[in-house]
Every structure is written in structure tokens, then in C-alpha cells.
Amino acid sequence: MIIDGDKLKEDLMNYYGSATPFYPVAFLDVSRVETATSEELLNIALNNNVDLSEYEIKGKIKKYK
């Protein structure tokens, strides 16, 4: 499965960002998502029960050699 990491990152930042007015410590989570590697983003998403199939890039992917 190939994941659209940019969309996943954007949605996770919005998710945590929406909590900041009520829970200022959520700024730490926003920062963590902003600087996360691809693997870290997947772990954050899985820990928050995000359905990764919503971020799957469908169709043929061209591979270049």
C-alpha cells in the first residue's frame, strides 16, 4: 500500500491543531507531526486509529530505473 504522506500529515496537524484552544499542550503534538519522518507519521496515525486506507494512492505507479 502506498500512502499519500502529505495528506496524512496535513490531516494529523489539523486533528491536533483543533485541540489547541482547549488543550494548549496539543501544540507539542502538532510540532511532533510537523517534524515526523514517514515512519513516525504512520505510527502516530496507527496509534490514533486512523484508517490508512483513506490515504492510499490508488492506480498504477510508474517505477523508474
C-alpha positions as CSV (number, residue, x, y, z in Angstrom):
1,M,0.0,0.0,0.0
2,I,1.3,3.4,-0.9
3,I,0.2,6.2,1.3
4,D,-0.2,9.9,0.5
5,G,2.0,11.2,3.3
6,D,1.4,14.9,2.6
7,K,-2.4,14.4,3.1
8,L,-1.9,12.3,6.2
9,K,0.5,14.9,7.7
10,E,-2.0,17.7,6.9
11,D,-4.9,15.8,8.5
12,L,-2.9,14.9,11.6
13,M,-1.8,18.5,12.0
14,N,-5.4,19.7,11.7
15,Y,-6.5,17.0,14.2
16,Y,-4.1,18.1,16.8
17,G,-4.4,21.7,15.9
18,S,-8.1,21.7,16.6
19,A,-7.4,20.7,20.2
20,T,-5.0,23.6,20.9
21,P,-7.7,26.1,22.0
22,F,-8.8,23.7,24.7
23,Y,-5.6,21.8,25.4
24,P,-2.6,24.0,24.7
25,V,-0.2,21.1,25.2
26,A,-1.5,19.8,21.9
27,F,1.0,22.3,20.3
28,L,3.6,19.7,21.2
29,D,1.7,17.1,19.2
30,V,1.4,19.5,16.2
31,S,5.1,20.1,16.3
32,R,5.8,16.3,16.6
33,V,3.7,15.7,13.5
34,E,5.3,18.6,11.6
35,T,8.8,17.2,12.0
36,A,7.9,13.5,11.8
37,T,9.5,11.1,9.4
38,S,7.3,8.9,7.2
39,E,7.6,6.0,9.6
40,E,6.8,8.2,12.6
41,L,3.7,9.6,10.8
42,L,2.5,6.1,10.2
43,N,3.0,5.2,13.9
44,I,1.2,8.3,15.0
45,A,-1.7,7.5,12.7
46,L,-1.9,3.9,13.8
47,N,-1.8,5.0,17.5
48,N,-4.8,7.2,16.8
49,N,-6.8,4.5,14.9
50,V,-6.6,6.4,11.6
51,D,-7.9,4.3,8.7
52,L,-4.9,4.4,6.4
53,S,-6.9,3.1,3.5
54,E,-8.3,6.6,3.2
55,Y,-4.8,7.8,2.3
56,E,-4.0,5.0,-0.1
57,I,-2.8,6.1,-3.6
58,K,-4.7,4.0,-6.0
59,G,-3.9,3.3,-9.6
60,K,-0.7,2.4,-11.4
61,I,2.5,3.8,-10.0
62,K,5.3,4.2,-12.6
63,K,8.6,2.9,-11.5
64,Y,11.7,4.5,-13.0
65,K,15.1,2.7,-13.1
